[in-house]
């Protein structure tokens, strides 16, 4: 059995169905970059398929959105991608 967290939608859904101000777009971008670097540097995994459909969000009680990266199907260990 595989269990996943219930999310409210993807970045693709958000872009298609909601007006996003430039301020909020920048806020979202910083959060998405932060989670991407977290997966690369903290967990030593390179996602390799970041796209709006693979960036999921959930709404917090205060109305903010929290983004998470999904679908690590073609991810690689970062150390195997570094060639010296």
Number of C-alpha atoms within 10 A of each C-alpha: 2 3 5 5 6 9 13 14 16 20 19 14 14 15 12 9 9 8 10 13 9 9 9 11 13 12 12 18 12 12 16 19 11 14 15 19 16 14 16 16 11 10 11 15 20 22 20 12 15 15 12 14 15 17 19 23 20 17 13 9 7 6 8 11 16 15 21 18 20 15 14 14 9 9 12 15 13 15 10 10 10 7 5 3
